[in-house]
Amino acid sequence: MTCPRCGRPQPPPDSPGAPRAGATRYCVHCGRVLAGVRWVALPPDAMRPREPRRPRRPYAGPPRYRATPRWSLRTWMPAPEPGDDGPLALPPAREPEDALRRTAGLLVRLATVTAALAGVAALAEFWRYGLLVASRSAALSSGPLAFSDALVTLVGLLAPVMALATGAQFLLWLHRARGLAATISGTRPARRTWAVVLGSVLPGPNLTVPGAALAEVEHAASGEPAAARPRPSTPVRRWWIAWDASVVLGVLAVLRGLGESTQALADAVLLHAVADVAAAVAAVATVLVVAHLTELLAPELRPAGREAVVGVSGPASAPDASAEDGVAAGGGGSGGVVAEVG
């Protein structure tokens, strides 16, 4: 063995002065540890022959079949055999009234959250306008300005998202309400569903189409003659006015915000605040009109009341067997009057 440091050969193991067998060997010349293993670096998979690389064939287009394939991506299982009790019962179909009430419940919750966010947005815009007025005569600290910007930005993102969700749920509720009203009155809606949806989204027609659809639903659900002209009630008229005011003020606020002057920006802040107030009022009006029309189309039966004594006829007499029986049955020896109250 040759020392890797000094390059001198080592004496054989059986020679005098050589280390014993099994002990750590050192170079007799420089004292370096002599390793018994020699490390040889080889590239990966150098000892294993590589498989010949198959050449890629050119793309020949999508696969073609002479007949319709009988396989699919999903494993279709056969229907289970009916047991001793017969086949499984199908789930009951949801009634249109129940579906309308469920949709109205979710719509009321969304509209309530939208009204709250619009109210907070209005307060944030009014506060910003107050800061603008105060900055005309004195410099403002950075704390209120940063908090105002953060609040306006946060609520300005959440309120439109909730308003869009409320609008989508309102269109779904209106679609189901129109169908149920047509079933009750034995007529068909005056407008197609796509016409109502398109008219509720496009600027201009959205000032008249949703309110007219609500008036038609109320007219059909009230049992009025089909040939008579619909006359909207107070909840529908209030919603119609609040909706038109919110749309007009929102458009004015956006258009005024496109100006580049300082006065235009200040006017845009004030118009945004007023538009947020109108949006909150419209959301509250939505809650009221949805509750009104849902109760008209699908009234929910109230639970039965409980029995209670509401009056007595005279003084009590001496107890006897029949009186005891009457008391045990829930009446009384004095001839009480029992009524059912809610």
Secondary structure, 3 states (H helix, E strand, C coil): CECCCCCCECCCCCCCCCCCCCCCCECCCCCCECCCCCCCCCCCCCCCCCCCCCCCCCCCCCCCCCCCCCCCCCCCCCCCCCECCECCCCCCCCCHHHHHHHHHHHHHHHHHHHHHHHHHHHHHHHHHHHHHHHCCCCCCCHHHHHHHHHHHHHHHHHHHHHHHHHHHHHHHHHHHHHHHHHHHHCCCCCCCHHHHHHHHHCCCHHHCHHHHHHHHHHHHHCCCCCCCCCCCCHHHHHHHHHHHHHHHHHHHHHHHHCCCCHHHHHHHHHHHHHHHHHHHHHHHHHHHHHHHHHHHHCCCCCCCCEEEEEECCCCCCCCCHHHHHHHHCCCCCCCCEEEEEC
